[in-house]
Amino acid sequence: MSDSSLPRVEFWCELQCPDCATALDDVRALREAYGDRLEIVLRHFPLDKHKHAFAAAQAAEEAFAQGRGWPYVEAVLARTAELDRRGEALLVDLARELGLDAEEMDTALIDGRHMLVVDADHAEGKAIGVTGTPTYLVAGVRLDGGQSQEGLRERITALLGA
């Protein structure tokens, strides 16, 4: 199997979701197993019940624009309870902690430059049947991780090998 034949993994995520924080273990394990051969794409599905999820998704897009998207996503998901309390102030502080341009992060949250990407992801997620997070799309198959992470990594690995 050539490297290019690996389907990409879309990780539908909400950055204020504790289940998504748990799901990062699977994402890390897949990265370890496949390395650069596997493209894992973060897709945003902010939920209305989390008031800072939409801002966090925009902040993640700014972090990707600044070249540190995944470390930023991991940092935000590691502090979901704090995000609930502190909101956008935490998002800017995390940017600073990771050596990103925190002022630019703050500006991006104010001017909404990444809003269209987040909205488009959310609309596409709804269209393919995403109802909660985490959800994965692998080789055209949707796997809902919100109910249970149990066996999910194995199912993704099986789909990658199919």
C-alpha positions in Angstrom: 0.0 0.0 0.0 1.5 3.3 -1.0 1.5 6.2 1.4 -0.8 8.2 -0.8 -3.5 5.6 -0.6 -4.2 6.3 3.1 -7.5 8.1 3.4 -7.4 11.3 5.4 -9.0 11.4 8.9 -11.4 14.2 9.6 -11.6 14.9 13.4 -14.8 16.8 14.1 -14.1 18.5 17.3 -15.4 21.1 19.7 -12.7 22.8 21.8 -14.7 23.1 24.9 -15.7 19.4 24.9 -14.2 17.2 27.5 -14.8 14.1 25.3 -12.7 15.7 22.6 -9.9 16.1 25.1 -10.1 12.4 25.7 -10.2 11.7 22.0 -6.8 13.4 21.5 -5.3 10.2 22.8 -6.6 8.4 19.7 -5.4 11.2 17.5 -1.9 11.0 19.0 -1.8 7.2 18.7 -2.8 7.4 15.0 -0.1 10.0 14.5 2.5 7.8 16.2 1.4 4.8 14.1 1.3 6.5 10.7 3.4 9.6 11.1 3.4 12.0 8.2 1.7 9.4 5.9 -1.6 10.1 7.6 -3.3 13.5 7.2 -5.5 14.3 10.2 -7.7 17.3 9.6 -9.3 19.3 12.4 -12.9 20.2 11.6 -14.9 22.5 13.8 -18.3 21.6 15.2 -18.9 24.1 18.0 -22.0 23.3 20.1 -24.4 25.9 21.4 -24.2 24.6 24.9 -20.6 25.8 25.2 -20.4 29.6 25.1 -16.7 29.8 24.2 -16.6 27.0 21.6 -17.1 29.2 18.6 -14.3 31.6 19.7 -12.0 28.7 20.5 -12.6 27.3 17.0 -11.6 30.7 15.5 -8.6 30.9 17.7 -7.5 27.4 16.6 -7.7 28.5 13.0 -5.5 31.5 13.8 -3.1 29.2 15.5 -3.0 27.0 12.3 -2.4 30.2 10.3 0.6 31.0 12.6 1.9 27.4 12.2 1.1 25.9 15.6 -2.4 24.6 15.2 -2.2 21.2 16.7 -0.2 22.3 19.8 -2.7 25.0 20.3 -5.7 22.6 20.0 -4.1 20.3 22.5 -3.5 23.2 24.9 -7.1 24.4 24.7 -8.5 20.9 25.1 -6.3 20.4 28.2 -8.0 23.3 29.8 -11.7 23.0 28.9 -12.9 23.9 32.5 -10.7 27.0 32.5 -12.0 28.0 29.1 -15.5 27.8 30.5 -14.6 30.3 33.2 -12.2 32.6 31.4 -13.3 32.5 27.8 -11.3 34.5 25.2 -8.8 35.7 27.8 -7.5 32.1 28.1 -7.4 31.7 24.3 -5.1 34.7 24.1 -3.0 33.6 27.1 -2.5 30.2 25.5 -1.3 31.8 22.3 1.3 33.7 24.3 2.3 30.6 26.3 2.9 28.7 23.0 5.0 31.5 21.5 2.3 32.6 19.0 1.6 36.3 18.3 -1.0 36.9 21.1 -1.8 40.3 19.8 -2.6 38.9 16.4 -4.7 36.2 18.1 -6.7 38.8 19.9 -7.2 40.8 16.7 -8.3 37.6 14.9 -11.0 37.0 17.6 -12.2 40.6 17.3 -12.3 40.9 13.5 -13.7 37.4 12.9 -11.4 36.6 10.0 -11.8 32.8 10.6 -15.6 32.9 11.1 -16.4 31.7 7.6 -14.2 28.6 8.0 -15.8 27.6 11.3 -19.3 28.3 9.9 -18.5 26.2 6.7 -17.2 23.3 8.8 -20.3 23.4 11.1 -22.6 23.4 8.0 -20.8 20.5 6.4 -20.8 18.6 9.6 -24.6 19.0 9.9 -24.9 17.9 6.3 -23.0 14.6 6.8 -24.9 13.8 10.0 -22.5 15.1 12.7 -24.6 15.7 15.8 -22.0 15.8 18.5 -18.3 15.6 19.2 -15.9 14.0 18.8 -16.9 12.5 15.4 -14.5 11.1 12.8 -14.9 10.7 9.1 -12.6 8.1 7.6 -12.8 6.8 4.1 -16.4 8.1 3.8 -17.4 6.4 7.0 -18.7 8.5 10.0 -17.7 7.3 13.4 -19.4 8.9 16.4 -17.0 9.1 19.3 -19.3 11.1 21.6 -21.1 8.0 22.9 -18.0 5.9 23.5 -14.3 6.0 22.7 -14.2 2.3 23.2 -12.8 0.5 20.1 -12.8 3.7 18.1 -9.0 3.7 17.4 -9.3 0.1 16.2 -12.2 0.9 13.9 -10.2 3.9 12.4 -7.2 1.7 11.9 -9.3 -0.9 10.2 -10.8 1.7 7.8 -7.3 3.0 7.0 -6.2 -0.5 6.1 -9.3 -1.3 4.1 
